[in-house]
């Protein structure tokens, strides 16, 4: 467990570093999130031998608790709205959504760099809580990535800025029968 836990922690640190690099390299309309992996046990997570010993030392306490109280599973990803120096959890709903979109786009750019092709994006209610300028910026960035994206929303007007760059599907319900209306703009 010590070896696997240390590898898991190292992979998480690498993923956070990739997200940071992808954000730093992008020219985007979305805010940058300063990311940090927090864990009270960081001192032992970096080396398998240290984690193995710590797990052994805490076995009695863990048995009494009915779970492991030390290890990489206790890590949290903290995000800070960098330009405002405000923790994401303290931001408005719109700011949180903008930070989340920023991270989704950074992850997509990092995946494209790693695999040589953009990922498929499944974005449920992505336009909610974004103003018109941010929606337009999101659509421009998805198209610039060359990604195939499936986006859902409650109104066609939310996707109007996509114009002819998208195929619009509308799920309908008539007399208990579901159907799909396809609109190419």
Buried (B, 14 or more C-beta within 10 A) or exposed (E): EBEEBBEBBBEBBEBBEBBBBBBEEBEBBBBBBBBEBEBEBEEBBEBBEBBBEBBEEBEEEBEEEEEBBBBBEBBEBBBBBBEEEBEBEEBEEEBBBBBBBBBBBBBBBBBBEEEEEBBEBEBEEBBBBBEEEBBBBBBBBBEEBEBEBEBBBEEEEBBBBBEEEBEBEEEEEEEEEEEEEEEEE
